[in-house]
Amino acid sequence: MRPRRQRFTHRQRCWHPGVALLAVPLGLILAIALADAFSPRGVPLGPLLIVAPAITASFAGPVLTGMMAVVAMVALFCIGLTPPNLLGTMFFDSQVFSLLAVSVIVTGFRYLQERRSRELRQVRSVSEAAQRVLLRPLPPRIGPLRVASVYLAVQEQSLIGGDLYAAVRTSCGTRLIIGDVMGKGLTAVGDAALLLGAFREAAHRQTTLPELVAYLDHSVSWHMAEPTEPPRAGEGFITAAVLDIPDDHPMVQMVTCGHPPPLLLRNRRVTTLRVTSPAPPLGLGELTHPSYHADIFALGPEDVLLLHTDGVTEARNARGAFYPLAERAASWAHCKPAALVRQLRADLLAHVGGHLADDAAMIALQHSHSPTPALPRPSLRHEADNHVPETPAVPRVRGNSHAE
């Protein structure tokens, strides 16, 4: 015998709000039958019984709708038996036929609607599974990093769009990418899937960050030049920022390819990390033949690095004003990554009135322990217009990767 608490929980799970709503059509049937019994003769109210199955179809399935139609039919025959007995008359037969015909139509439409809804739920579940495989959620911990991310797709019922991000663990650190595909729809999702697959496959093999970015650009350019693809040379591209964060050094290496610069939150101040040699977006390398350089920035144990796409900074409110990400991030510069992303997400949606015009993605990360000193921290200087300080990069490091 199951414990009382388990039986109560089982009953709660079996309860459905539609069961309580059945009292509405049942009450209408009873009210119509009583009104017909006490109404003056010659005022037929039986045809009104059709409202019972019609109302039931709005919240219940075809089985309950059909059962309610049967109850309405029984009530109509009870009305017909009351004096004067109308059974067998043409007037009463027309009422029965009308109630039966409308009940069958309503029940049939409810059945088709429920079957379509069931198919849509199945398709949506498969779509969500495929999208989660493509854009894997970032875990809260990646090596020594605390990580939090948010993705807001502009298309309803969609988890991803043209924005992308991914993280890969290497033998000595973590490599991340965040990007934005030009365009929307399935084409943008396909391009995002291509870049994510190339990044996950090559992040372990390419020894330096410039080599990795060059490989990604070649992969995107080759895909867009395939014979099966429409002519897209110079038209399709992906902006991206690729980062390499060592586990044991207080720094981050970064190559940006036409992507918005990330923000560094330090001591309740916000710094814009601008690279000295920005590269063109991925997919345009065959046209420009860029030379990729990795800029190096200090990343202390209390610093929070905020990566984002232009869907965040270009989000407009009802007055047409852009979302002031740096200013708003400074309000929560003391927060950990998870709290920071949560606050920015709610504030962004409030700024645009709950509906974005473009996909938006953000990643916040922070070292969970104090790294070994290796680079001096850059000084912070305030910008004159919005009081957002900018961090100059450390001197260029000679070798495989370069910074200014």
N, C-alpha and C positions, 0 to 999 in steps of 0.2 A: 504493500500500500504506500502510495507516494505521500510525503509530508504535506501538511496543509499549505505551507508557503509555496511549494512547487506546484500544487494544484491551482493555487490562485494565480501564479505567474503564467501557467498554461492557459487559463481562461482569459487573462489579459491579452495574450498574444492572439487568441482566436477571435477576440472582439474586434469588430470593424465598425467605423462610423456609419457606414451605409445601413447597418442593422437598425440603428436608432432612427434613421431617416425613414424607414419603412412605416413608422407610425403616421407620417404625413399622408401618403396615399390611402392607407387603411382608414384613417380618420375621415378623409374626404368621401370614401365609399359609404361609410356609415352615415355621415351627415347628409349625403345625397339621398340615400334610401329613406331616412327618417323625414327629410323634407318632402319627398315625393308622397310619403304616406299621409302627411298632415296638410299637404297643399290642396288647394281647390281642384276639383276634377277638371280635366281638360288642359291642365298645365303639366305636360310630361317633362320630368327631370332625368329620366333614364339616360338620354344621350350624353349627359354631362359626365357619366362614369368613365368616359374615355380619358379624362385627365389623369386618372390613377395610373395606368400603365405608362402614359407619356411622362409623368413626373418621375416614376420609378426608373425609367430608362436614362434619366439624367445623372443618376448616381449609382445605379446597380447594374449588374450584368444581365445577359439575356435570359438566364434561368429565372431570376427573381422578377424580371419584367414579365416573362410569360406567366409566372405564378400569379402576379398581380392582375394580369388580364383575365385569368380564370376566376379569380375572386370577384372582379368587376362583372364578369358574365353571370356568375351565380347571383350576385346582387340584382342584376337586371331581371333575371327570371323570378326572383322573389318579388320584385316590384310588379312584374306582370301578373303574378298570382293574386295580388290584392284586388279587392273589388274596385271597379268592374274588371273582371278577368279578361285580359287582353291577349292571352296566349292564342296563337293561331290566326290572329288578325294580321292584315297586311301592314298596318302601322307598326305593330310590335316586331314583325319579322324584319322590317327595314331597320329598326333599331338594333336588333341582334346582328344583322349583316354588317351594319356600319361599325359597331363595336368590334366585331371579329376581324373585319378587314383592316381597320386602323391598328388593332393590337398586333396582328401579324406583321404589318409594315414596320411598326415601331420596334418590335422584338427582332425582326430581321436586320434592320439598320443597326441596332445595338450590338448584335452578334458580329456584323461586319466591322464595326468600329472597334470592338474589343479584339478581334483577330488582327486588325491592322496595328493596334496599339501593342499587342504582344509581339508582332513581327518587328516593330520599331524598337521595342526594348531589347530584343535579341540582337538586332543590328547595332544598336547603340552600345551594348555590352561588348560585342566583338570589336567595334571601333575604339572604344575606350581602352581595351586590352592592347590593341595594336598601337595606339598612340602612346600608351605608357611604356611599351617596349621601345618605341622610337625615342621618346623624350623621357628617359628614366629619371625619376625623382632623385634629387641629390640627398644623400644621407645626412643626418645632423652632425656626424663626425667623419672627416676624411683625414686619416693620419692624425697629425697634431692640430688640424684645423677644425674650428667650429664653423659650420656652414648652415645657412638658411636661404631658401630661394622661394620665389613666387612667380607664377606664370599666369597671365590674364589674356586669354584668346578673345579676339574681337567677335568671332563667329559664335553664335549661340549653339549650345549642345556640342561644343568642340573643346578639347583639352589643349590642343596645340595649333599653331598656325605657321607664320613665317619666321618667328623668333626661335632661337635655339640656345641651349647651353649643355655642357657636359663636363665631367671631371674624370681624370684617369690617374691612378697611383703609379708612380715609377719607383725605381730602386732607391732614389734619394729625395723624392719630393712628390708634389702634386701638380699636374698640369690641367688647366681649365681653358675652356673656350666659351665665349658668349657671342652670339651673332644675330644678324637680322637679314633675311632674304628679301630682295626686291620683289614686290608683288604679293599677291594673296592667293588663297584657294589651294587646290590640290597641287598645282605647279610649285608653289612656295613650299608646301609640305614635302614634296619630293626632293627639292633642292636641299632642304634642311636635313632630310634623311641621308642624302649623299654625303654632305659635309660631316655630319655626326659619325657616320660609319668610317669615313676616311680618318677622322681625328682619333677615334678609339683604336683603329688598327695601327696608326702610325705613331701615336704618342709614345709607345714603348720603344720604337725602333729608331726614330730620328734623334740623334744625340744632342743637337742644339736646337734652340727655339727658332732661329732663322731658317734652319733646314726643314723643320716641321712645317712652318708657314709656307715655305716654297713648295713643299709637297702638297699641302692642302690647296694652294692656288692652282697647281697643275691638275689636281684631281677635278676641281670645279670647272676649270677651263676645258678639260678633255670631255667632261660630261656634257657641257653645253654645246660642244662642237660635234656631238655624235650625229650620224646620219638620220637616226630616228627622231631626233629632236628638231623642232622648228628653228629656223635661223635666228640665233640670239646673240651673235657676236657683238659685243659692246652694249648689249641691252640687258642681259641678265648678270647679276653680281650679288655678292654677299658681303656685307660689312661684318667685321669680326675683330675681337680682341682676344689674343692668345697669351696665356700667362703661365709662368713656371715659378712655383713657390717651393724653395728647398725646405727640408725639415729642420736643418741645423744652422740656418743663416737668416738673420733678420732682414730679408730683402725679398723683392718680387721682380722677376724679369717679365717684360711685356712687349709685345709687338701688336700694334693696332693697325688695322686695314680699313680705314675710313669709318671706324666705329667711334661713338661718343666716348670721351675719356672717363675713366672711373673716378670715384671720389674716395678720398682717404679721410676718415674721421679720427682725429687725434686731439686729446685734451679739450673736448667740446668744441673743436674747430673743424671746419671742412676744407680739405685741400683738393684741388683738381689736378690729377696726375696727367700732365700733357707730355706726350713723347716728343723727342726732338726730330725724329725722322719718320713721320707717319707714312704708311704704305697705302697704295690704292686698294680698293675692295678686292676680295678674292673673286677670281673669274676674269679679271682685267689684266692679269700679269702677262698674258701673251701679247697684249697690245702695248704695254708700258715697259716691260722687262725691269721690274723694280729690284733694288738691292735691299734686302731685309736686314734691319738692325734691331736688336733687343735693348731697350732702355731699362735701366735698373733703378729701383726706388727702394728706400728703406721701409720696412714693415715691422714695427715694434710689437711687443707682446700685448699691449693695450689698444693697438690700432685696429680699426675695423675698415676693411676695404669693401666698397660698395660698387658692384658692376651693374650696368643697366643698359637697356636698349633705348632707341630714340622714341619708342612708343610711350615712354614715361615722361621725358622732358618735353615732348611735343603734344602732350595731352592738353586740350583746351577746355576751359569752363564755358558757361553760357555767355560770358562777355568776350570770349575769344582770347583770354589770357592763358599763356603757357603755364604748365605746372612747375613751380619753382623748387626743383628737387634739392639743390644745394641748400637753399634756405630752410626747407622743411627738414632735411636730414640733420641740419645743425640743431634743431629742436630736440632730437632724440640721439645726439651724438654720444651720450653716456650709456646707451642701451647695448645689450648683447645682440648678436646677429639676428636671432629669432625674434626678439622683441622689436628690433629696428624694422625688419621686413614687415612684420605684422602691422606696425603703426603706419608705415609708408603705404602699404596696400590700402588700408582703410581710408587714409587721407587722400590718396590718389582717386579712389572711386568717389569720395565725397566731392572732390574738386570737379570731376567731369559729370556729376549727377548720376553716377551708377552705370554709365555706358561709354566705353572707350571707342575711339575711331580707328585705332590701330592696335596690334598685339603689343603687349608690354611684358618685360621680364626683368627681374632684379635678383642679384645674388649678393649676399653679405657674408663675409668670412673674417675669421680672427684666429690668431695662434692661441692655442689653449695652454701653452707654457712659454716661459721666457726663453727665446732662442739664444744661441751663442753669439756674442758681439762680433760683427764682421764688417759692418758698414756704418759710417757716421750718419746720424739722422739729419736730414735736410732741415734748414731753418724755414719757418713759416712767415710769409708776408701777406698782408691783406690786400685784396683787390679793391680798387677805389669805388667800383660801382656797386657791388653787392656784398662787400665785406667777406667774401669767400677767399681764404688764403690759398696761395698756389705754392706747391713744393717743387723747387728745382731738382732735377735729377742729379745723381752723384756723377763724378767724372767718368768718362768713358772707360770701360774695362776692355783691354786688348785681349784678343783671343777669338773663340768661335762666335761669341755674341758681342754686340757693341752697344754702348749707351753714351748719351751725351748729357 
